[in-house]
Amino acid sequence: MSGPGVGFEYPRQEVSWLKRDVLLFANTIGCTADELHFLFVALPFILPECHHLTLKQELHPDFAVFPSYPVILPFKRTTQEVIDFYAAQAETPIPGVPKFDSTRVLDGQRRLIFHKPLPTTSEGRKFEIRQKILGVYDKGKSGSVVENQTDIVDKETDEVYSSAIGSAFFVGQGNWGGPKGPASVNFPPPQGKKPDATVSHQTTAESALLYRLNGDYNPLHATPEPGKKMGFGGAIMHGLSSFNFAAHGLLKAIGGSDPKNIKEFQARFASPVKPGDKLVTEIWRTGEVTDGWEDVRFITKVEGGKVCLSNGRALIKPVEGRMEVVKNEGVNFRDVSRGVSVSVIIVEELRGQGATGPFDRKARIKMVKRPKRIAI
């Protein structure tokens, strides 16, 4: 495909992260206390009375990066400090197209492809962003769209860990004579079918202020002035925070909160979300399965208002037999069946209900089958 800017590659950028960054991200996208594999990391410790004896906590050995974490790395890069968002976005112009004003930019859509799970820290290794332009499109008076692909790559092995195909919409910056661009590919939910699951997430006035600490310091999401200039009336939520709330909701509701159970995730940013809005995500299973991955569709709405994420689609390995009971503040599941190991928490629950032992591993699996790491 040819056109203005197509194929242009940005200078490669090193990226890095710590376990603390991974924990922060999981906390800001709605992970809950029953998902400690995203929220808790086992670390060595020394007993105060036995300085010579070092033990290792083994409570949660499956600590993992939430799969969509790579979307934050192009903003964070290697820094642990607050950055000038506008200066960082304006660093490299795209040849053959106008220089766009990064103070008036919104997310268009994003598709994530998860090739390999990221390690929980980049320490001791070198990762980089490799980003190229796929297209720059003139949408007339409304603005321009810049579509790009961003890969997170191990610099030494050239292994690609994740790919993000996304677009940025530069508000009111069109009419420069560029191509209009191809028609969008749509992934609507099945017609006439009720959602198979519904999850909700209540944002607060501080949600965007917390999410930005991941590294996305766009002032549009912190102070009212940029949003007022763009016609939003004040600060709005990061489009990618709503995106990640939905990714978490789908993985928890359909994939058993197992990071290995999601291969792709995408959505179109349809309308802004205000801090304090409640987001409701409706999820449909299509039954279309390829190599174990089911095509799952979703829509996210502001409760009582507009659709904010449309064209939602994910490829997920469903955890069969789960029964969802949705509460106002999120998803609460009370039954999961999937012949794998059972936690001590569940055994204690059984005892509390009058069940008797012996509670060896086989007995636990026979009595209650649940995915590991899932506790109620």
Steps between C-alpha positions, in 0.01 A plus 500: 500500500633843408414851610639795696718380785431129442789280607674774697673351804552701814837479673503195724435575866623298795234403754529360851278415792517372856275264693364809671385639162318174425328505841396864456351433158293207629368715784399780263300282258272331752678181605359382832614315811396165353759553224813518710703352216478851347528688830750320721855382446682246714827639636776357720488602866712449811349411836597771755606240757695292244721739306687210344184341361349629177159366404293552190128564498323256270143625540461628144765349274301587186562875510445626145477815292144587400502432123406853387783667695708555181264782392652725767865449401504743203404772750713386793810391309781470759407775742376473856430874502222727375566616143386783272238314296472755220877527451536121488224462240640774277854366483502349148297643208362266233644580155252605233214600732423816699638539850202422723425670832538236772301711747186406303527124458270213599526123474323358195516125541744238621562133427739305721658170400673306777783287359683421824442600865726779619733415788398661828800733476732603219795501740806334348356510149454756224163570341408763244206646311502466123232721351404566139229695320230297325304797366415869543146593400330834441147497642420856395385762747472251787870414502767251394574140595850360545509119504808320626635167619701478819694185590663425835818312409787332683791701363749213520287217357258697276209309656175696479302484825198708402368704209262795519328625187340830586390838380513851638241761402629857477191712562424774244826446309381381160446645151866469397430299186593156629326168429171428676609152602339156473164403645514364853452130573216454748440230759141542622351281774269217387160637400204412720711330767514611862846551650659189649659708774493858624770665708515850643766734629432809710752776433560782747607862474855376562509205258676686217744660743596152618517340155734771369766386750559204268676748269226661287519859622272668245364811681162439331440239770611704800407867469182654352653755260595270206162324512314831499692614191406175324133529591484234773425741783799387707732208562406160355619146567782351296349304215750227580385482861146416385660258252692329780199491735319307226798270434512412868123443511505264202798300621346459844148420380587265213864398539520431872748786560771284345737718292570206271134496394499813282665531159355823355297794625370801310247783516410831340483811720149627432437778754671656803463379857494742793666422834226362724309327218402137542600277209291198404645241261269253328670185372388253234653162423465421130578129514753549219813319619834459320778299664329541837459879472141624500394823327342710777324832433428785740369854536578735788253773594487777752211395723192687383692657213696442181715216375862589579668186358356352183622235256621298796654163423728258682641154441467312829527142624184476708497340841193283456237451766537838667178662618499877526309699759553867428493762775483875457866560572646217293491132424456243775521137392381223730561186301781390274571148385819404326690190630803672648644546848304655784628751753507463878254790514240283329570210737445731797176614342387138464580431864301808598204354315526174696697297245734233633844381385743361430580808295784371288551636149287241321217537750499876452477470123218251528298716738549839334673564169630853452779665303808555712538854636121543505377542856167627634 
